[in-house]
Amino acid sequence: EADADGRIESVRIGGRDAQIMMGHVYFDRAFSRSFVRILEEEYDLPATADKLWEQIYVDHIDEFDMAIRPYAEGVINEFDSLDELRDFDPYFLRNVDSEVFDNIVAVLGCTMDEIHDVYPLKQGLTNLSCHFSVGDDEYVYRHPGAGTEMIVDREAELVAQSLAKKLGLDDTYLFEDPLRGWKISRFIPNARQLDPHDRDQVERAMKMARMLHDSSMETQRSFDFYDEACTYLSLLEEAKGKVDIAGFSEMAKQAARLKLHIDADQARRCLTHNDFFALNFLIDEQDKMYLIDWEYSGMSDYASDFGTFTVCCELDFDQAKEALGFYFGRTPSFEELRHNFAHVAMAGWCWYVWSLFKESQGECVGEWLYVYYRYAAEYLERVLSWYEDGEGESA
């Protein structure tokens, strides 16, 4: 409802025989200042996360001056998908200046008119992805996220991705541009993700890790949790200055001590995935399991994948011990147990520092930051005691 001058006085969801809010909107300087103030006050509230700007405006409508501008029916249109827009304007894709569509056409040898069913997929912690179809075939287009060019070696990813396809670990891969980081893969319809509490699925995942680690394949890139954490910390301090978080300095010292013990173990180095957890496993309708997203792969300590799996699947100690048994095909020795759980600690530490860096780049990592911190805090202290005080509770 609006007053005689057109100022909006109230907004109702639903209703009939009334003006509706749709299309473009103009914020003047006074409106913008008020909106920014309110947004800063409410941004971190849980209830704000899913709100559109209109809802914040409606919640504080008495604090704003906004007038309606009526248009005749059919002048303003709303499109919820690319297909809806193309139904309205069949020549849209031909005229739009989009590198994404140009890339798809170049790789798949199709025309822009053949691209359809485009929609965003759930955003990951690192990249943005969308689904699209060409004819009856479905694909995924990955666009690299903010800051990834500083922390991901795309050339190494391309090599590892090709090797994974040869091993049968991931045959969804079709093409990647190593310079810009975009990638096209086959979409797995009706796929489900690995359930880390399903013993059979965990056993299959651990056997896939063992297959990868036992291969003779190599890449030029090396991966080390501690070194990666140091890189992320350097980037973080370059962006935001010295980290001033309670307990952070002590954890950094513990990580440095544990690194010395890990190196002294002289464990086997091999090709590892290094982002080895439930979200990067897909299971298709025929129950085939795929290990996807090879951005962090490289030559590393064999225990790196177990460390990431335990932390990112949020396994408790007993669940993680069982998974390690699946990996070895037997009960691991104390030395093997200690070494692998050292990588649980290091994975927590590495991804905790990574999370702080990503947050500094304006990306929201959310609850994962606390998950990584929790595993780092618990296992840095716990595993250090195994190295420095003996077998103890681990037996």
C-alpha positions as a Markdown table, in Angstrom:
| # | Residue | x | y | z |
|---|---|---|---|---|
| 1 | Glu | 0.0 | 0.0 | 0.0 |
| 2 | Ala | 1.2 | 3.5 | -0.8 |
| 3 | Asp | 0.1 | 7.0 | 0.3 |
| 4 | Ala | -1.2 | 9.7 | -2.1 |
| 5 | Asp | 2.4 | 10.7 | -3.0 |
| 6 | Gly | 3.3 | 7.1 | -3.9 |
| 7 | Arg | 5.4 | 6.4 | -0.7 |
| 8 | Ile | 5.2 | 2.8 | 0.2 |
| 9 | Glu | 3.6 | 2.4 | 3.7 |
| 10 | Ser | 3.1 | -1.3 | 4.0 |
| 11 | Val | 3.9 | -4.6 | 2.3 |
| 12 | Arg | 2.0 | -7.9 | 2.6 |
| 13 | Ile | 3.0 | -11.3 | 1.3 |
| 14 | Gly | 0.3 | -12.5 | -1.0 |
| 15 | Gly | -2.9 | -10.4 | -1.3 |
| 16 | Arg | -4.7 | -9.5 | -4.5 |
| 17 | Asp | -5.8 | -6.4 | -6.5 |
| 18 | Ala | -2.6 | -4.6 | -5.5 |
| 19 | Gln | 0.7 | -3.4 | -6.9 |
| 20 | Ile | 3.6 | -6.0 | -6.6 |
| 21 | Met | 7.3 | -5.4 | -6.0 |
| 22 | Met | 9.2 | -6.6 | -9.1 |
| 23 | Gly | 12.0 | -5.4 | -11.3 |
| 24 | His | 14.6 | -2.7 | -10.8 |
| 25 | Val | 14.8 | -0.4 | -7.8 |
| 26 | Tyr | 16.8 | 2.8 | -7.1 |
| 27 | Phe | 18.5 | 3.6 | -3.8 |
| 28 | Asp | 19.3 | 7.2 | -3.2 |
| 29 | Arg | 22.1 | 8.3 | -0.8 |
| 30 | Ala | 19.8 | 8.6 | 2.2 |
| 31 | Phe | 18.2 | 5.3 | 1.7 |
| 32 | Ser | 21.6 | 3.6 | 1.2 |
| 33 | Arg | 23.0 | 5.1 | 4.4 |
| 34 | Ser | 20.1 | 3.8 | 6.4 |
| 35 | Phe | 20.1 | 0.4 | 4.8 |
| 36 | Val | 23.9 | -0.1 | 5.4 |
| 37 | Arg | 23.5 | 0.9 | 9.0 |
| 38 | Ile | 20.7 | -1.6 | 9.5 |
| 39 | Leu | 22.5 | -4.3 | 7.6 |
| 40 | Glu | 25.6 | -3.9 | 9.7 |
| 41 | Glu | 23.5 | -4.2 | 12.9 |
| 42 | Glu | 21.7 | -7.4 | 11.7 |
| 43 | Tyr | 24.1 | -9.1 | 9.3 |
| 44 | Asp | 25.5 | -11.6 | 11.8 |
| 45 | Leu | 22.1 | -12.6 | 13.2 |
| 46 | Pro | 21.1 | -16.2 | 12.3 |
| 47 | Ala | 17.7 | -15.0 | 11.1 |
| 48 | Thr | 19.3 | -12.6 | 8.6 |
| 49 | Ala | 21.2 | -15.3 | 6.6 |
| 50 | Asp | 18.3 | -16.3 | 4.3 |
| 51 | Lys | 16.7 | -12.8 | 3.9 |
| 52 | Leu | 16.5 | -11.0 | 0.6 |
| 53 | Trp | 17.0 | -7.2 | 0.7 |
| 54 | Glu | 13.2 | -6.7 | 0.4 |
| 55 | Gln | 12.6 | -8.5 | 3.7 |
| 56 | Ile | 15.0 | -6.3 | 5.5 |
| 57 | Tyr | 13.3 | -3.2 | 3.9 |
| 58 | Val | 9.9 | -4.5 | 5.0 |
| 59 | Asp | 11.1 | -5.2 | 8.5 |
| 60 | His | 12.2 | -1.5 | 8.8 |
| 61 | Ile | 9.8 | 0.1 | 6.4 |
| 62 | Asp | 9.0 | 3.0 | 8.8 |
| 63 | Glu | 12.7 | 4.1 | 8.6 |
| 64 | Phe | 12.8 | 4.4 | 4.8 |
| 65 | Asp | 11.3 | 6.6 | 2.1 |
| 66 | Met | 10.6 | 4.5 | -1.0 |
| 67 | Ala | 8.1 | 5.4 | -3.7 |
| 68 | Ile | 6.4 | 3.1 | -6.2 |
| 69 | Arg | 6.7 | 3.5 | -10.0 |
| 70 | Pro | 3.8 | 1.7 | -11.7 |
| 71 | Tyr | 4.3 | 0.0 | -15.0 |
| 72 | Ala | 1.7 | -1.5 | -17.4 |
| 73 | Glu | 1.3 | -5.3 | -17.3 |
| 74 | Gly | 3.9 | -7.1 | -19.4 |
| 75 | Val | 6.5 | -4.3 | -19.3 |
| 76 | Ile | 8.5 | -5.8 | -16.4 |
| 77 | Asn | 9.3 | -9.6 | -16.6 |
| 78 | Glu | 10.9 | -11.9 | -14.1 |
| 79 | Phe | 13.0 | -14.9 | -15.1 |
| 80 | Asp | 13.9 | -17.7 | -12.7 |
| 81 | Ser | 16.1 | -19.6 | -15.1 |
| 82 | Leu | 18.1 | -19.2 | -18.3 |
| 83 | Asp | 15.6 | -21.4 | -20.1 |
| 84 | Glu | 12.8 | -19.0 | -19.1 |
| 85 | Leu | 14.8 | -16.1 | -20.5 |
| 86 | Arg | 15.5 | -17.9 | -23.7 |
| 87 | Asp | 11.8 | -18.7 | -24.1 |
| 88 | Phe | 11.2 | -14.9 | -23.9 |
| 89 | Asp | 14.1 | -14.0 | -26.2 |
| 90 | Pro | 15.3 | -16.9 | -28.4 |
| 91 | Tyr | 18.3 | -14.9 | -29.5 |
| 92 | Phe | 19.6 | -14.1 | -26.0 |
| 93 | Leu | 22.4 | -16.6 | -25.9 |
| 94 | Arg | 23.6 | -15.7 | -29.4 |
| 95 | Asn | 23.9 | -12.0 | -28.3 |
| 96 | Val | 25.2 | -12.4 | -24.8 |
| 97 | Asp | 28.9 | -11.8 | -24.2 |
| 98 | Ser | 29.7 | -14.9 | -22.0 |
| 99 | Glu | 33.1 | -16.5 | -21.8 |
| 100 | Val | 31.4 | -19.5 | -20.0 |
| 101 | Phe | 29.2 | -20.3 | -23.0 |
| 102 | Asp | 32.1 | -19.7 | -25.4 |
| 103 | Asn | 34.1 | -22.3 | -23.4 |
| 104 | Ile | 31.3 | -24.8 | -23.5 |
| 105 | Val | 30.9 | -24.5 | -27.3 |
| 106 | Ala | 34.6 | -24.8 | -27.8 |
| 107 | Val | 35.0 | -28.0 | -25.7 |
| 108 | Leu | 31.8 | -29.8 | -26.7 |
| 109 | Gly | 31.5 | -28.7 | -30.3 |
| 110 | Cys | 27.9 | -27.7 | -29.8 |
| 111 | Thr | 26.1 | -24.4 | -30.6 |
| 112 | Met | 24.8 | -22.0 | -28.1 |
| 113 | Asp | 21.3 | -22.9 | -29.0 |
| 114 | Glu | 21.9 | -26.4 | -27.9 |
| 115 | Ile | 22.8 | -25.4 | -24.3 |
| 116 | His | 19.9 | -25.6 | -22.0 |
| 117 | Asp | 18.8 | -26.6 | -18.4 |
| 118 | Val | 21.4 | -24.2 | -16.9 |
| 119 | Tyr | 21.1 | -23.8 | -13.1 |
| 120 | Pro | 23.6 | -23.3 | -10.2 |
| 121 | Leu | 24.7 | -26.2 | -8.1 |
| 122 | Lys | 25.3 | -25.9 | -4.4 |
| 123 | Gln | 28.4 | -23.7 | -3.8 |
| 124 | Gly | 31.4 | -25.4 | -2.5 |
| 125 | Leu | 34.0 | -24.0 | -0.2 |
| 126 | Thr | 36.4 | -23.2 | -3.0 |
| 127 | Asn | 34.5 | -22.9 | -6.3 |
| 128 | Leu | 31.2 | -22.1 | -8.0 |
| 129 | Ser | 29.6 | -24.7 | -10.2 |
| 130 | Cys | 26.6 | -24.9 | -12.5 |
| 131 | His | 24.7 | -27.7 | -14.3 |
| 132 | Phe | 23.9 | -27.5 | -18.0 |
| 133 | Ser | 22.8 | -29.9 | -20.7 |
| 134 | Val | 23.5 | -30.3 | -24.4 |
| 135 | Gly | 21.0 | -32.5 | -26.0 |
| 136 | Asp | 20.3 | -35.4 | -23.6 |
| 137 | Asp | 23.8 | -35.2 | -22.0 |
| 138 | Glu | 24.3 | -33.4 | -18.7 |
| 139 | Tyr | 27.4 | -31.6 | -17.6 |
| 140 | Val | 29.0 | -29.5 | -14.8 |
| 141 | Tyr | 30.8 | -26.3 | -15.4 |
| 142 | Arg | 33.2 | -25.2 | -12.6 |
| 143 | His | 34.2 | -21.6 | -12.2 |
| 144 | Pro | 37.1 | -21.0 | -9.8 |
| 145 | Gly | 36.3 | -19.1 | -6.6 |
| 146 | Ala | 37.8 | -15.9 | -5.3 |
| 147 | Gly | 41.5 | -16.3 | -4.2 |
| 148 | Thr | 42.0 | -19.8 | -5.6 |
| 149 | Glu | 44.6 | -18.6 | -8.0 |
| 150 | Met | 46.8 | -17.9 | -5.0 |
| 151 | Ile | 46.5 | -21.3 | -3.4 |
| 152 | Val | 45.7 | -23.8 | -6.2 |
| 153 | Asp | 48.2 | -25.2 | -8.8 |
| 154 | Arg | 46.0 | -25.8 | -11.8 |
| 155 | Glu | 48.7 | -27.5 | -13.8 |
| 156 | Ala | 49.2 | -30.0 | -11.1 |
| 157 | Glu | 45.4 | -30.5 | -10.8 |
| 158 | Leu | 45.2 | -31.2 | -14.5 |
| 159 | Val | 47.9 | -33.9 | -14.3 |
| 160 | Ala | 46.3 | -35.6 | -11.3 |
| 161 | Gln | 42.8 | -35.4 | -12.8 |
| 162 | Ser | 44.0 | -37.1 | -15.9 |
| 163 | Leu | 45.8 | -39.8 | -13.8 |
| 164 | Ala | 42.7 | -40.3 | -11.7 |
| 165 | Lys | 40.7 | -40.9 | -14.9 |
| 166 | Lys | 43.2 | -43.6 | -16.0 |
| 167 | Leu | 42.9 | -45.3 | -12.6 |
| 168 | Gly | 39.1 | -45.4 | -12.8 |
| 169 | Leu | 38.7 | -43.2 | -9.7 |
| 170 | Asp | 37.0 | -40.3 | -11.6 |
| 171 | Asp | 35.9 | -40.7 | -15.2 |
| 172 | Thr | 33.6 | -37.7 | -15.0 |
| 173 | Tyr | 36.4 | -35.4 | -16.1 |
| 174 | Leu | 36.3 | -34.0 | -19.6 |
| 175 | Phe | 38.4 | -30.8 | -19.9 |
| 176 | Glu | 40.2 | -28.2 | -17.7 |
| 177 | Asp | 41.8 | -24.9 | -18.6 |
| 178 | Pro | 45.0 | -24.9 | -16.5 |
| 179 | Leu | 45.5 | -21.2 | -16.8 |
| 180 | Arg | 42.1 | -20.0 | -15.8 |
| 181 | Gly | 40.9 | -22.9 | -13.7 |
| 182 | Trp | 37.5 | -23.6 | -15.3 |
| 183 | Lys | 36.5 | -27.2 | -15.9 |
| 184 | Ile | 33.8 | -29.2 | -17.6 |
| 185 | Ser | 32.8 | -32.6 | -16.2 |
| 186 | Arg | 30.0 | -35.1 | -16.8 |
| 187 | Phe | 27.1 | -34.6 | -14.4 |
| 188 | Ile | 26.0 | -37.7 | -12.5 |
| 189 | Pro | 22.2 | -37.7 | -12.3 |
| 190 | Asn | 20.6 | -38.7 | -9.0 |
| 191 | Ala | 24.0 | -39.1 | -7.4 |
| 192 | Arg | 24.3 | -39.3 | -3.7 |
| 193 | Gln | 27.3 | -38.4 | -1.5 |
| 194 | Leu | 29.3 | -40.7 | 0.6 |
| 195 | Asp | 27.8 | -41.4 | 4.1 |
| 196 | Pro | 30.8 | -41.3 | 6.5 |
| 197 | His | 28.8 | -43.4 | 9.0 |
| 198 | Asp | 28.1 | -46.2 | 6.5 |
| 199 | Arg | 30.9 | -48.8 | 7.1 |
| 200 | Asp | 30.6 | -50.3 | 3.6 |
| 201 | Gln | 31.0 | -46.9 | 1.9 |
| 202 | Val | 33.9 | -45.9 | 4.2 |
| 203 | Glu | 35.6 | -49.2 | 3.4 |
| 204 | Arg | 35.2 | -48.6 | -0.3 |
| 205 | Ala | 36.6 | -45.0 | 0.1 |
| 206 | Met | 39.6 | -46.3 | 2.0 |
| 207 | Lys | 40.3 | -48.9 | -0.7 |
| 208 | Met | 40.2 | -46.1 | -3.3 |
| 209 | Ala | 42.7 | -44.2 | -1.3 |
| 210 | Arg | 45.0 | -47.3 | -1.1 |
| 211 | Met | 44.6 | -47.8 | -4.9 |
| 212 | Leu | 45.7 | -44.2 | -5.5 |
| 213 | His | 48.6 | -44.4 | -3.1 |
| 214 | Asp | 49.8 | -47.7 | -4.4 |
| 215 | Ser | 49.9 | -46.4 | -8.0 |
| 216 | Ser | 53.3 | -45.5 | -9.4 |
| 217 | Met | 51.9 | -42.2 | -10.8 |
| 218 | Glu | 53.6 | -38.9 | -9.8 |
| 219 | Thr | 53.1 | -35.2 | -10.3 |
| 220 | Gln | 55.5 | -32.3 | -10.0 |
| 221 | Arg | 53.5 | -30.7 | -7.2 |
| 222 | Ser | 54.2 | -31.6 | -3.6 |
| 223 | Phe | 51.7 | -31.2 | -0.8 |
| 224 | Asp | 52.4 | -31.0 | 2.9 |
| 225 | Phe | 49.8 | -29.9 | 5.5 |
| 226 | Tyr | 52.3 | -27.9 | 7.5 |
| 227 | Asp | 53.9 | -26.2 | 4.5 |
| 228 | Glu | 50.4 | -25.4 | 3.1 |
| 229 | Ala | 49.4 | -24.0 | 6.5 |
| 230 | Cys | 52.5 | -21.7 | 6.5 |
| 231 | Thr | 51.6 | -20.5 | 3.0 |
| 232 | Tyr | 48.0 | -19.7 | 4.0 |
| 233 | Leu | 49.3 | -18.0 | 7.2 |
| 234 | Ser | 51.6 | -15.8 | 5.1 |
| 235 | Leu | 48.8 | -14.9 | 2.8 |
| 236 | Leu | 46.5 | -14.2 | 5.8 |
| 237 | Glu | 49.1 | -11.9 | 7.5 |
| 238 | Glu | 49.8 | -10.2 | 4.3 |
| 239 | Ala | 46.1 | -9.4 | 4.0 |
| 240 | Lys | 45.2 | -8.7 | 7.6 |
| 241 | Gly | 48.3 | -8.4 | 9.7 |
| 242 | Lys | 49.5 | -10.6 | 12.5 |
| 243 | Val | 46.8 | -13.1 | 13.7 |
| 244 | Asp | 45.5 | -12.0 | 17.1 |
| 245 | Ile | 43.4 | -15.0 | 18.2 |
| 246 | Ala | 43.6 | -16.5 | 21.7 |
| 247 | Gly | 45.6 | -19.7 | 21.6 |
| 248 | Phe | 46.7 | -19.4 | 18.0 |
| 249 | Ser | 50.3 | -18.8 | 18.7 |
| 250 | Glu | 50.5 | -21.9 | 21.0 |
| 251 | Met | 48.8 | -24.1 | 18.4 |
| 252 | Ala | 51.3 | -22.9 | 15.8 |
| 253 | Lys | 54.2 | -24.0 | 18.0 |
| 254 | Gln | 52.5 | -27.4 | 18.6 |
| 255 | Ala | 52.2 | -27.8 | 14.9 |
| 256 | Ala | 55.9 | -27.0 | 14.4 |
| 257 | Arg | 56.8 | -29.6 | 17.0 |
| 258 | Leu | 54.6 | -32.3 | 15.5 |
| 259 | Lys | 56.0 | -31.6 | 12.0 |
| 260 | Leu | 59.5 | -32.6 | 13.3 |
| 261 | His | 58.1 | -36.0 | 14.6 |
| 262 | Ile | 56.2 | -36.6 | 11.3 |
| 263 | Asp | 59.4 | -36.0 | 9.3 |
| 264 | Ala | 61.4 | -38.3 | 11.5 |
| 265 | Asp | 58.9 | -41.2 | 10.7 |
| 266 | Gln | 60.2 | -41.1 | 7.1 |
| 267 | Ala | 56.9 | -42.4 | 5.9 |
| 268 | Arg | 56.1 | -43.3 | 2.2 |
| 269 | Arg | 55.3 | -40.4 | -0.1 |
| 270 | Cys | 52.9 | -41.0 | -3.0 |
| 271 | Leu | 50.2 | -39.3 | -5.1 |
| 272 | Thr | 47.4 | -38.2 | -2.7 |
| 273 | His | 44.1 | -36.4 | -3.2 |
| 274 | Asn | 44.4 | -34.1 | -0.2 |
| 275 | Asp | 40.7 | -33.0 | -0.2 |
| 276 | Phe | 39.6 | -36.6 | 0.5 |
| 277 | Phe | 36.2 | -36.4 | 2.2 |
| 278 | Ala | 32.5 | -37.1 | 1.8 |
| 279 | Leu | 31.5 | -34.2 | -0.4 |
| 280 | Asn | 34.1 | -35.2 | -3.0 |
| 281 | Phe | 32.7 | -38.7 | -3.4 |
| 282 | Leu | 29.7 | -39.3 | -5.6 |
| 283 | Ile | 27.8 | -42.6 | -5.9 |
| 284 | Asp | 25.7 | -43.1 | -9.0 |
| 285 | Glu | 22.5 | -45.1 | -9.5 |
| 286 | Gln | 24.6 | -48.2 | -10.3 |
| 287 | Asp | 26.4 | -47.8 | -7.0 |
| 288 | Lys | 29.6 | -46.8 | -8.7 |
| 289 | Met | 31.7 | -44.5 | -6.5 |
| 290 | Tyr | 33.7 | -41.5 | -8.0 |
| 291 | Leu | 36.3 | -39.4 | -6.3 |
| 292 | Ile | 36.1 | -35.9 | -7.7 |
| 293 | Asp | 37.8 | -32.4 | -7.3 |
| 294 | Trp | 41.5 | -32.9 | -7.5 |
| 295 | Glu | 42.6 | -29.3 | -6.9 |
| 296 | Tyr | 44.9 | -30.0 | -3.9 |
| 297 | Ser | 46.4 | -33.3 | -5.2 |
| 298 | Gly | 50.1 | -33.8 | -5.2 |
| 299 | Met | 52.9 | -35.9 | -3.9 |
| 300 | Ser | 52.5 | -36.2 | -0.2 |
| 301 | Asp | 52.7 | -38.4 | 2.9 |
| 302 | Tyr | 50.3 | -41.3 | 2.4 |
| 303 | Ala | 48.6 | -40.4 | 5.7 |
| 304 | Ser | 47.4 | -37.0 | 4.3 |
| 305 | Asp | 44.2 | -38.4 | 2.9 |
| 306 | Phe | 43.3 | -40.2 | 6.1 |
| 307 | Gly | 43.8 | -37.0 | 8.0 |
| 308 | Thr | 41.5 | -35.0 | 5.8 |
| 309 | Phe | 38.9 | -37.7 | 5.8 |
| 310 | Thr | 38.8 | -37.9 | 9.5 |
| 311 | Val | 38.5 | -34.2 | 10.1 |
| 312 | Cys | 36.1 | -33.3 | 7.2 |
| 313 | Cys | 33.8 | -36.3 | 7.8 |
| 314 | Glu | 33.9 | -35.4 | 11.6 |
| 315 | Leu | 34.8 | -39.0 | 12.6 |
| 316 | Asp | 35.3 | -39.7 | 16.3 |
| 317 | Phe | 38.4 | -41.6 | 17.4 |
| 318 | Asp | 36.9 | -45.1 | 17.2 |
| 319 | Gln | 35.4 | -44.4 | 13.8 |
| 320 | Ala | 38.7 | -43.1 | 12.5 |
| 321 | Lys | 40.6 | -46.2 | 13.8 |
| 322 | Glu | 38.1 | -48.4 | 12.0 |
| 323 | Ala | 38.6 | -46.5 | 8.8 |
| 324 | Leu | 42.4 | -46.8 | 9.2 |
| 325 | Gly | 41.9 | -50.6 | 9.5 |
| 326 | Phe | 40.0 | -50.6 | 6.3 |
| 327 | Tyr | 42.9 | -48.8 | 4.6 |
| 328 | Phe | 45.5 | -51.3 | 5.8 |
| 329 | Gly | 43.3 | -54.3 | 5.6 |
| 330 | Arg | 44.4 | -55.2 | 9.1 |
| 331 | Thr | 44.9 | -53.7 | 12.5 |
| 332 | Pro | 47.4 | -50.9 | 12.3 |
| 333 | Ser | 50.5 | -50.9 | 14.5 |
| 334 | Phe | 50.9 | -48.2 | 17.2 |
| 335 | Glu | 53.5 | -46.4 | 15.0 |
| 336 | Glu | 51.1 | -46.4 | 12.0 |
| 337 | Leu | 48.3 | -45.2 | 14.2 |
| 338 | Arg | 50.4 | -42.4 | 15.7 |
| 339 | His | 51.6 | -41.3 | 12.3 |
| 340 | Asn | 48.2 | -41.3 | 10.7 |
| 341 | Phe | 46.5 | -39.4 | 13.6 |
| 342 | Ala | 49.4 | -36.9 | 13.4 |
| 343 | His | 48.0 | -36.1 | 10.0 |
| 344 | Val | 44.5 | -35.7 | 11.6 |
| 345 | Ala | 46.0 | -33.0 | 13.7 |
| 346 | Met | 47.9 | -31.4 | 10.8 |
| 347 | Ala | 44.8 | -31.5 | 8.6 |
| 348 | Gly | 42.8 | -29.7 | 11.2 |
| 349 | Trp | 45.6 | -27.1 | 11.6 |
| 350 | Cys | 46.0 | -26.6 | 7.8 |
| 351 | Trp | 42.3 | -26.2 | 7.0 |
| 352 | Tyr | 41.8 | -24.0 | 10.1 |
| 353 | Val | 44.4 | -21.6 | 8.8 |
| 354 | Trp | 43.0 | -21.9 | 5.3 |
| 355 | Ser | 39.5 | -21.0 | 6.7 |
| 356 | Leu | 40.9 | -17.9 | 8.3 |
| 357 | Phe | 42.5 | -16.9 | 5.0 |
| 358 | Lys | 39.3 | -17.5 | 3.0 |
| 359 | Glu | 37.3 | -15.4 | 5.5 |
| 360 | Ser | 39.9 | -12.6 | 5.1 |
| 361 | Gln | 39.0 | -12.8 | 1.3 |
| 362 | Gly | 35.3 | -12.1 | 2.1 |
| 363 | Glu | 34.2 | -15.7 | 1.8 |
| 364 | Cys | 32.1 | -17.3 | 4.5 |
| 365 | Val | 33.4 | -20.7 | 5.6 |
| 366 | Gly | 30.8 | -21.0 | 8.3 |
| 367 | Glu | 30.9 | -23.8 | 10.8 |
| 368 | Trp | 33.8 | -25.5 | 9.1 |
| 369 | Leu | 36.1 | -23.0 | 10.6 |
| 370 | Tyr | 35.2 | -24.3 | 14.1 |
| 371 | Val | 35.3 | -28.0 | 12.9 |
| 372 | Tyr | 38.9 | -27.5 | 11.7 |
| 373 | Tyr | 39.9 | -25.7 | 14.9 |
| 374 | Arg | 38.4 | -28.4 | 17.1 |
| 375 | Tyr | 40.3 | -31.2 | 15.5 |
| 376 | Ala | 43.5 | -29.2 | 15.4 |
| 377 | Ala | 43.2 | -28.3 | 19.1 |
| 378 | Glu | 42.3 | -31.9 | 20.2 |
| 379 | Tyr | 44.8 | -33.9 | 18.1 |
| 380 | Leu | 47.8 | -31.6 | 18.2 |
| 381 | Glu | 48.0 | -32.1 | 22.0 |
| 382 | Arg | 46.9 | -35.7 | 21.9 |
| 383 | Val | 49.3 | -37.0 | 19.3 |
| 384 | Leu | 52.3 | -35.0 | 20.6 |
| 385 | Ser | 51.8 | -36.9 | 23.9 |
| 386 | Trp | 52.0 | -40.2 | 21.9 |
| 387 | Tyr | 55.3 | -39.2 | 20.4 |
| 388 | Glu | 56.8 | -37.6 | 23.5 |
| 389 | Asp | 55.4 | -39.7 | 26.3 |
| 390 | Gly | 54.8 | -43.1 | 24.8 |
| 391 | Glu | 51.9 | -45.3 | 23.7 |
| 392 | Gly | 49.5 | -44.5 | 26.5 |
| 393 | Glu | 45.8 | -44.4 | 25.7 |
| 394 | Ser | 46.2 | -45.2 | 22.0 |
| 395 | Ala | 46.7 | -48.9 | 22.7 |
